[in-house]
Amino acid sequence: MCSKVKIPPQFVKSTVCIVGGVLLAALVYIGIFLYKFGSYENSETGRFSSPNDAIDAVTVERLINATVATPSLVYVLPKGMPISGNPVFLADHVDGLVVTWKDDVTLLVHADRGRIYPANLKDHAVVKVNGKQETVTVNFDIVKQEAR
């Protein structure tokens, strides 16, 4: 013999909301994880040494194996070090990317065009050279910025 249990509608509604919220949070977390740590490969396209030969500006294309534009990045690193940390420049749809040193601690990043990610434009980078912190000033010259 089965007895019927009457479940209040408020309980069902709140349970559905809680389960839905947990599932949404899990999907957002997975999306962030895949974005941050997803499978992609950095392809170094250039390495340019500062005039004093202590710091490298490294241009990179991020090969993300997707049907979206290939991001271009610029890193400022101690001479000869592998790519790590955060880039000073990140954009896609980039044409005419040129990186030049004005002096030992001033870098110019030029692009004829690109869709720029403003949060990823850094006006300086701090690198450790021979045990000493060096601040590199980064100047940008983007001729045509596309809308994001």
N, C-alpha and C positions, 0 to 999 in steps of 0.2 A: 504494500500500500504506500503510495506516494502522496505526500501532502504538498500542496502548492504553497510556495513561499512568495509573498508579495514583496517585491523590491521597490522601494520608493523611487520615483522618477528623478529626484534631485541627486540620488546616489549614482544612478546610471549616467546622468549628465556630467557630474563632477569626475567620475571615473574615466569617462571617455576623454574629457579635457586633460586630465593628468596624463593618461597614456599617450594622447596625441602630442602633448607638450614634450614628454620624454623622447618620443620618436623624432620630433622636429629637432630637438637639441642634439640628439645623436647624429642626425644627418648633417647638421651644421658642423659639428665637431669633425666628422669624417671628411667633409668638404675642405675644412681648414687644414686638416692633417695632409690630405692629398695635395693641396695647393702648396703647402710649405715643404713637404717632404716627398712629393710625388716624383714619379720617374721622369727625369729629364737629364740631358747631358749638356754641359757647358763646352762649347767649342771656342778655344782661344783663337782670335783672328789677328791679334797684334800685341806686341809688347814693346813699349817705348820707354827707354831709360831717361831719367832726369839728367841735366847737364853734369851734375857731380857724380853720376853713375851709382847713386845710392837707393833710388826709388824707381819703381816701375809703374807706369800707367798701362793697364791691360784691358784690351777690348775683347768682348766676348759675345757670341751669339748663343742664346739658350735654345737648344733643340728640344722642343717639348712634345714632338710627335703628335701634333693635333692639327686641326684645320683652321687654326688662327695664325695671325702674323707672328713671325719669329722675333722675340725680344732681343734688343741690343743692350749691352751693359758695359760700364766702364768701372774698373776697380783700381784703387791706388794701394800698392803693396810694397813692402821692402823688396829690394832687388832680388830677383830669382825665386821668390816665394810662390807657392801654388795659390790658386784662387781660393779665397776664403773671406768670411765677413760679409758686410753689406756693400753693394756698389754705390758709387757717387752719382751714377747716371743709369736710368732705366727707361727705355722707350721702345715702341714698336713702329712699324712702317717707316723705318729710318733709312734715309738716303744721304750719302756724302759724309759719313761720320769720319772726322779727323781729330786726332788728339795730338796736341803739341805742348811742349814745355816752354814757358816764357823765361823761367829761371829755375833754380834748384828746388823751389817750393811753390811755384805757381803753375797750374795746369790749365790749359784752354781746351774745352770740349766744343767742337763745332759740328753742326749737322745742317745739311741743306733743307731737310724736312724730317718730321717725325711726330708721332703721337706720344706726348710726354706724360709720364706719371709724376706729377708734381711732388708727391710724398717721397719719391726716390731721386730727387735732385738735391744733392748735398753740396753746400758751398765750401766744405772743407773735409779733409780726412786727416786722421792722426795715425802715423805709422812709427814703429820703433826701429831706429837706425843706429847700429853700434851702441845699443843700450840706452839711447837717448830718444825721447819723444820728439818727433818732427810734425808740425802742422803744415799740411799742403792746402793752399787756397785753390779752389776750383772755380773757374769762370766759364759761363756757358754762352754760346753764340748759336742759337737755333733760328735759322732764317724763316722757316714756315712751320708753325706749330699747328698740327691738326687737332680738331676737337675730339675730346674723349667722350 
